Amino acid sequence: MSDELNVLTSDLRDMSTTHDTAAAGFSAAGDTTSYVEWKVLATHGPICWSSQQALCEANEARKSASEAMMNASNGLSRNLTTAASQYDQIDAQESGTLGRTMHC
């Protein structure tokens, strides 16, 4: 494969921002059902204990999944920002090298 690779650091930064937004959404989604299992227990009483326990387990799984997705999105965002900065740094460095070589 000999296709030329073109990278626009602005695109990398845009993708980083998108992942930041996604991370915030995952965080909010994880909090959406916070304490619902205790509200069920408070409003329905101990007769719903098994339902309350099932809700508790489901809510913990939801929170774990949301946290994992939030962490993944935050990690991707950091990596994209780092990549953009490194591309910019190398471009500036090589531009200076090329300018000295070409005596511009």
N, C-alpha and C positions, 0 to 999 in steps of 0.2 A: 504494500500500500504506500503510494508515494504522493498522496494528496497533501496539499499545503494546509497547514493549521493556522487559522487566524483567530486571535483572541481579542475581544474588546473588553477591557477592564470595566467599562461602564455596565456591560451586560452581566459580568460577574457580580458587581456591586448590586445591581437590580435583583439578581437571583438571591443574593444574601438578604436583602430587605424582604423579599417574598418569604424566605424561610424564617426570618424574625417574626413576621406577621403570623405565619402558620404556627410557630411555637406559642405565641400568645393565645391563639385560638385553641390549641391543644390544652393549654393551662386552664383556660376558661371552661372547656368541655369537661375537664376532670373535676372541676368544682361545681358543676351544674347540679349534681344530685347529692351534694354534701348534706349529711345528716338526715336524709330522707328516711332512712331505716329507723332512726330514733323518733322521727315525727309519726311514723306509722305506729310504733309502739305506744307513743303518748296518746294518739287519737283512737286507737283500736284496742289497746290493752293487751294483757298477756295472752289472750286467746289467739293472737296473731304472732306468737313468739317464733314459730317456725318460718313464717313469711318474713318476719323481721330479720331473722338470721340469714335467709336466702338473699334478701336485699343487701344486707351488710357485706356478704361475700361478693355479690355482683358489683357493688359499689367499689369495693377494694380493688377488684380486677379492673374496673373501668379507670380508677385513679392510677393504677400501675401502668396500664396501657397508655393513658394520656401523658403521664410523666415520661415514659420511654420515647414516645413520639416527640414530645417537647424537647427532650435532650438531644434526640437525633437531629431535629431541625436546628436547634441552637448550634450543634456541632458543625452541620453543613454550612450554616451562616458564617461561622468563624473561619472555616476552611476556605470558603469562597472569598471572604474579605482578605485573608492572608494571601491567597493566590493572586488576587488583583493587585495587591501592594507589591508582591514579588515581581509580577510581570512589569509593573510600572518602574520599579527599581532597576531591573535588568535592561529595560528599554532605554532608560535615561543613561545608564552606565555604558551600554553599547553604542548609543548615539554619540556620546562624547568620544569614545574610542574611534568610531567611524569618522567623526569630524576631524580628529587629529591625524588620522591616516590619510584622509582626502585633502587635508590642509584647506579647509573651507573657511 
